[in-house]
Amino acid sequence: MGAGEGVPETFPPLAKADYLTKTPEKAIHAVKFGLQGKILVNGVAFDNQMPSPGLDNDEIADVMNYISNAWGNSSEKKMVTEKMVEAIKEK
């Protein structure tokens, strides 16, 4: 949704989401390759599918950096780079 709050019981929030801050590699993997199966975000289980949006590595880095610094999120870690995204491999 517009404020990053997600949709309860359907789509997890991006605003203040511990999944993004505690497991950034998993978050990058989800954006890069899509996501299927259960994840926990802020203690709430979500079990849905997210297809890969087909973005290039530099675009994925941009998305991750935007999310990490929007909707009340504050990234105190280093910025996600294209090389960091490139290093994430499909499992």
Contacts in CASP RR format, 6 or more apart in sequence:
PFRMAT RR
TARGET T0000
AUTHOR 0000-0000-0000
METHOD contacts of the structure
MODEL  1
MGAGEGVPETFPPLAKADYLTKTPEKAIHAVKFGLQGKILVNGVAFDNQM
PSPGLDNDEIADVMNYISNAWGNSSEKKMVTEKMVEAIKEK
1 7 0 8 1.000
3 15 0 8 1.000
3 71 0 8 1.000
4 13 0 8 1.000
4 14 0 8 1.000
4 15 0 8 1.000
4 70 0 8 1.000
4 71 0 8 1.000
5 13 0 8 1.000
5 15 0 8 1.000
5 71 0 8 1.000
6 12 0 8 1.000
6 13 0 8 1.000
6 14 0 8 1.000
6 15 0 8 1.000
9 46 0 8 1.000
10 46 0 8 1.000
10 48 0 8 1.000
11 46 0 8 1.000
11 48 0 8 1.000
12 19 0 8 1.000
12 39 0 8 1.000
12 41 0 8 1.000
12 42 0 8 1.000
12 44 0 8 1.000
12 46 0 8 1.000
13 41 0 8 1.000
13 42 0 8 1.000
14 20 0 8 1.000
14 67 0 8 1.000
14 70 0 8 1.000
14 71 0 8 1.000
14 73 0 8 1.000
15 70 0 8 1.000
15 71 0 8 1.000
15 72 0 8 1.000
15 73 0 8 1.000
16 42 0 8 1.000
16 71 0 8 1.000
16 72 0 8 1.000
16 73 0 8 1.000
17 41 0 8 1.000
17 42 0 8 1.000
17 73 0 8 1.000
18 41 0 8 1.000
18 42 0 8 1.000
18 43 0 8 1.000
19 26 0 8 1.000
19 27 0 8 1.000
19 39 0 8 1.000
19 40 0 8 1.000
19 41 0 8 1.000
19 42 0 8 1.000
20 27 0 8 1.000
20 67 0 8 1.000
20 68 0 8 1.000
20 73 0 8 1.000
21 68 0 8 1.000
21 73 0 8 1.000
21 75 0 8 1.000
24 64 0 8 1.000
24 68 0 8 1.000
24 77 0 8 1.000
24 80 0 8 1.000
25 88 0 8 1.000
26 39 0 8 1.000
27 64 0 8 1.000
27 67 0 8 1.000
28 60 0 8 1.000
28 64 0 8 1.000
28 80 0 8 1.000
28 84 0 8 1.000
28 85 0 8 1.000
28 88 0 8 1.000
29 35 0 8 1.000
29 88 0 8 1.000
29 90 0 8 1.000
29 91 0 8 1.000
30 50 0 8 1.000
31 52 0 8 1.000
31 53 0 8 1.000
31 55 0 8 1.000
31 60 0 8 1.000
31 63 0 8 1.000
31 64 0 8 1.000
32 52 0 8 1.000
32 55 0 8 1.000
32 57 0 8 1.000
32 60 0 8 1.000
32 85 0 8 1.000
32 88 0 8 1.000
32 90 0 8 1.000
33 52 0 8 1.000
33 90 0 8 1.000
34 49 0 8 1.000
34 50 0 8 1.000
34 51 0 8 1.000
34 52 0 8 1.000
34 53 0 8 1.000
35 49 0 8 1.000
35 50 0 8 1.000
36 49 0 8 1.000
36 50 0 8 1.000
37 47 0 8 1.000
37 48 0 8 1.000
37 49 0 8 1.000
38 45 0 8 1.000
38 46 0 8 1.000
38 47 0 8 1.000
39 45 0 8 1.000
39 46 0 8 1.000
39 47 0 8 1.000
40 46 0 8 1.000
55 63 0 8 1.000
57 82 0 8 1.000
57 85 0 8 1.000
57 86 0 8 1.000
58 82 0 8 1.000
58 85 0 8 1.000
60 80 0 8 1.000
60 85 0 8 1.000
61 79 0 8 1.000
61 80 0 8 1.000
61 81 0 8 1.000
61 82 0 8 1.000
61 84 0 8 1.000
61 85 0 8 1.000
64 80 0 8 1.000
64 85 0 8 1.000
65 75 0 8 1.000
65 79 0 8 1.000
65 80 0 8 1.000
67 73 0 8 1.000
68 75 0 8 1.000
68 77 0 8 1.000
68 80 0 8 1.000
69 75 0 8 1.000
END
